[in-house]
């Protein structure tokens, strides 16, 4: 283990290297450009690393898929409009069960918007392509978790053969913090085209993305959905923070959840019973766990830097499980401070 002072983007790059990634395809876009530049520098010193700066994000996605088919642990990093442009290859990866790892640094939208922060790419990342959104999406809340979940993403992707996304933002990417690098055990890459291990394990191998018959596609989707549902309970993660005696339960994710924690500590010091339910996986969402925790809650407050993209997921997950009063605090494309959250806590309690 090694503790260092690093930015979030540095931690992301180091996690990918520690996880055994061997290829990066990308196009520079703020606030994730440092990852591309860092990989280019690493590749200039290590002939085993492949770096491809493409003409756009669509080409980056397709290039990474090609590398994976040939046996490379390939990944991409993008943000905002790049996330939009990359949805074609990412949908292909979903269709063909390609274990691509995708780092998304959310920025304000729509369109070019701002270059540093939002939580407006939740729906896009979970369901960007045409299809059923069979994608694993992690939402880390601090720099240490960026390292941990990028590292984990490669193992999960290559174990279950679903695209894995790390949904971050510019605040996390640019922030400097202590990080512990603890290179763990990583799954070795192997060629997807001739993967005898995968076939022997009975895992579905589908290298097509076009079908003439509806029924044929339907059968493929049934198998993929069954695999997804079987996997979901194994990868779903969440955190409960001061929830046991809470009268008000906050739902928040990503960097906003850290502001919520600070506000909760101040509120607790004032005798206010408030807690936090934080999903670490936005897809699959911890539905069972969230429904269980809200049964005896009196009030619920969802907080996010978008206009309800996250709240809609929460409401769908807990529908019918609670009679709690439901409140929302939205600041699309703007940072949310602990002081603002504390004001809301005091207002509702």
Buried (B, 14 or more C-beta within 10 A) or exposed (E): EEEEEBBBBBBBBBBBBBBBBBBBBBBBBBBBBBBBBBBBEBBEEEEEBBBBBBEEBBBBBBBBBBBBBEBBBBBBBBBBBBBBBBBBBBBBBBBBBBBBBBBBBBBBBEEEBBBBBBBBBBBBBBBBBEBEBBBBBBBBBBBBBBBBBBBBBBBBBBBBBBBBBBBBBBBBBBBEBEBEBEBEEBBEBBEBEEBEEBEEEEBEEBEEEEBEEEEEBEEBBEBBEEBBEEBBEEBBBBBBBBBEEBBBBBBBBBBBBBBBBBBBBBBBEEEBBBBBBBBBBBBBBBBEBBBEBBEEBBBBBBBBBBBBBBBBBBBEBBEEBBEBEBBBBBBBBBBBBBEBBBEBBBEBB
